[in-house]
């Protein structure tokens, strides 16, 4: 039989172990700012060194595109991960149950409209959607928010109006086609989605009683940023490879066909991975294509591109990313064709 001293010693060890595990789960290493700084600068330094070793025009172009995509998306990734950490640490779970309708089918379009309040690109919406799911929001509503936020927020719509002056129909078409795609994809997930396809990152969800909210915010921010930043770089490298490998003359081959031009610009939006706040200017420069094709470019791009697919795969799992991205492309192209055919 154990003595009282032995039991007291075991209890003390268990208490220390519990405190250590809690600190490991919620605490941060002392050098966590260096980790964030390294995630932001190491890819650029590596690309610069590679470019110095191989100063061919193709390599220079690859390096420029890769750095441009990464640098363009990085501020919004920071915004998204900071917002995700803030939601996780400071927003009570009851807020979401009060704002969103209880019926999942009604919560989907409400979440889609709520995407207008986040002035960020697709990189910002992925960690936020993951945080929403962790707080008990139905995945269908979180995915509707994920798709709509980078496409219908005020910054993107204003940029579209500037890129297409005196063409308010293009702004309205982008708003309606994007919101329609987000809602349809949310409803499709309710109808066909399976729980085993979704493997969200395991993370602390919500405030723990007695814990520091700021520590929880920093922990969530650090985890999301370091995790998603690597996949952002992978997607940027894939987009740069396409830009260098595919000849520009290929654009002229597809611009003459109304239907092929829509499909081609939708595919081009996926591989170019242009930030949603800049894609309207790229679409406006493609003057050889029809308005419907350029609308498809702006609707598909913020919802499915190489860096976003990589981010989704890293956050929710590859099985989800493959199925969800493929379905989103089909729905976005059809929505663009229907809305663009009616308004443009």
N, C-alpha and C positions, 0 to 999 in steps of 0.2 A: 504494500500500500504506500502511496506517495505521501510524503510529509507535507506539512503546511508550507514549509520553506520552498520545497520543490514546486508546489502548485503556484506559489507566488512568483517564482522565477519564470515558469512557463507563461504565466499571464503577462508578465512584463515583456517577455520576448514577443508574444503575440501582439501586444500593443505596439511595440516598436516596429514589427513587421507591417502591421496595418497602417501605421503612420507613414512608413516608407513607401508602401504601395500607393497610398493616397497621394503622397507628394509626387510620386512618379507619374501618376495619372493626371494630376491637375497642375503640378508645378512645371517649371521650365528650367533648362540648364542655364547657367550664368552667361554662357556665350551665345544665347539664342539670337541676339541681333546680328552677330557675325554670320550665322547660318542664313538669315534673310538676305544679308548683303551679298553673300556668296552665291545664293540662288539667283540673284538679280544680275551679277556681274560676271560670274565664271563662264556662262555660255558665250557671252560677247567676246571675252578675252580669248577663249578657245578658238572661236571662228576667226578672230583677227590673226592669230598665230598660224592657223591653217592657210588663210589667205596669203600670208607672207611667204609661206613655203611654196605655194603654187600660184604664181601671179599670172595665170591665164585669164583671158576675158571671161570665159565661162565660169571660172571659180570666183572671180570678182563679182559677177552678176549673182551667183548663188549666195555668196556671203552677204551682199547688199540686201537681197530679198529676205533672207533668213533673219538678219538683224532687224530689218524694217518691220516684219510681222511680229517679232518678239517684243521689240521696243514699243510698237504701237499698242499691243495688247497688254503689256505688263502693268501700266497704271490702272487699267480697269480690272485686271486680276487682283491687284492690291485692294481696290475698292470693294470687289465682291467678297474677298476673304475677310476683310474688315467688317463688312456688313453681316456676313455669316457669323463671325465671332460675336458681334454685338447682339444679333438675334438669339444666339445660343445662351449668352450670359445674362442679358438684361431684359429680354422680352418674355413675360410669363406665357406658359403654354395656353392659358385660358383665352388670351387675346385672339389666337387663330381660330379657336372654336366659336368665338363670338362674331368675328368678322366674316368668316366663310359660312355659307349655308350648310346645314347638316347633311342634306342629300348630296352625295358625291357628284351626281350629274349636274346639279345646279352650282356646285362649288367650282367646277371646271371653268365656265365662262367668267365667273367673278374673279378667279385667280388670273385668268388671261388679261382681263382689263386692268387688274392691279399691277401687271407688268409695266404699265406706263409710268410708274412712279420711280423706277430705278434707272438713272441716267448712266448706263454702262453698256458694255458690249457682251457678247456671248460668253466670254471668259468669266465675267462677273456673275452670270446667272447660274452656272453649274454649282459652285459651292453654296450659294444661297438656297437653291432647290434642295440640295442635300441636307442643309440645316433645317429646312422646313419639314422634310420627311422625318428627320430626327425629333422634331417637336410634335409629331402626331398628325400633321397635315396629310391627307390622302395623296398617294403618289400621283394620281391622275391630275389633281389640281396643281401640285408642285411642278409637274412636267409642262402643263399649260403655261405656268408662270415662266418656266425656263425658256420656252420658245418665244413667248411674246415680249418679254422684257427687253431683249436687245433689238427688237424690230419696231416697236411702237412707242418707245419713250420719246419725250419731247425733243431731246437732242438729235435723235436720228431723224425725226420728222422735219425738224427745222433744217437740217443738212440736206434732206431731200428737196425741200422747197427751194433752197439756194441753188442746188445743182440743176433743178428743172424750173427755171424762172417762168412765170406766167403759165404754168401747167399745174394748177391745183388738183386736177384729176389724177395726176400721178401720185401725189401725196395721199389722196383719199384711197386710191387703189392699193397702195402699199399698206395703209392702215387696215383696210378691210380684209385683204388677202392674208396678211400676217395674223390678224386676230382670228380669222376663220380657220386657218391652219392649226393654230395653237389649240383652239377649242375642239376641233375634230380629233386631233391627236390625243387630247385628254380623254375624250369619250371612247376612242378606240382602245386606249389602255384599260378603261373600265370594262370594256366588252371582251377584249382578247388578251389583255396583259396577264402574266403569270408571276407569282411571287418568286419562283425559283430563278427567273431571269434577272431579278434585281438583287444586286449584292452591294448595297451602300457601304461606304467606309465606316467601320466601327469607331465611334467617337463618343465622347461625353455629351449627353443631351440635356440641356437645361441646368439651372442653378441648383447646386447642392446646398442644403441647409448648413449654415455655419461656415461655408467656404467664401473665399474672396471672389467677387464678381470680376474684378479687373484681372486677377490671375486666370480665371476661366476664360475671359475674353482673349488674353494673350496666348493661352494654350491652344484655343480653337483657331485663332488667326495663324499662328505658327504652323500648326499641323496642316491646315487647308492650303496655305500658300506654298509650303515646301512640297506638298504632294502634287498639287495641280501645276506648279511651275515647271516640273520636269516634263510633264505631258504637253505643256504648251510649247516647249522647245522642240520636242519630237514632231509635233504638228507643223511648226514653222519650218523645220528642215525638210519635211515632205513637200510642203507648198513650194519651197525654193527649188527643190529638185524638179518639180513639174515645170516651173517657169523657165528653167534653163534647158530642159530636155525637149519641150514641145515647141516647134517653130511657130512664129507668129502668122505665117502664111495660112495656117490652118483655120484662122478666124474667117478668112474670105471664103473658104469652102462651104461653110455652113450658113453664112449670113443671107444667102439668097432664098432659102427655104423657110417658110413661116413656122412650120412645126419643128424642123430640125434645129432652127435657131433658138427656139425656146429650150429644148432639151440640152443643146450645147452650152448655152449661157448658164443654165442651172448647174451643169457639170463643172463649168469654169468657175462658178462661185464657190463650189466645194473645194477645189484644189488651190485657188488663189488665196483663200483664207484672209480676205480683206476685212478689217474691223467694220462693224455695222455703221459706225459714225462716219466712215469714209467711203463706203461702197457705192453711195449714190453718185459721187463724182466719177468713180470708175465706170458706172453704168451710163452716165451721161456722155462719157467719152466714146462709148461704143455706138457711134451714130449710124453705123451701117446696119444695125439690127433694128427690128421692129420694137415699138413701145412695149408690147406684151413680153417679148423676150427679155428686154431690160428690166421689166417688172419682176420676172421670174428670177433674174440675177439677184435682185435686192430682197426678195422674199426667201429664197433658198439659203443665201449666204449666211445670214445671222442665225439660222437654225441648224444648218449642217455644213461644216467645213472640216478640213483635216485636223486642225488643232482642236476643234470642238469634239470631234469623234474621239480623239486621244484623251481629252479631258473627261468625257463621259465614260470611256472604258476604264480609266483609272479610278473614277469616283463610284460608278454604279456597276461596273463589271462589263466584260467584253460581250457576253451574251445579250445584255440589254442594249449596248451601244450599236451593235450590228443590226438588230431588228428595228430598234427605234429610229435610227438614222435612215435606214432604207425606206421605212414607211413614211417618215417625214418628208423625204424627197418627193415621193409620189403625190402625197397630199398637197404639198406646197406648189408643185408644178400644175396640178389640176386646179387648185384655188387661184393661182395666178392667171391661168388661161380663162377661167370663168369670169373673174372680176375684171381682168384686163380687157377681155372681149366686150364686156358691158360698158366700161367706163372710158377706155382709151381708143 
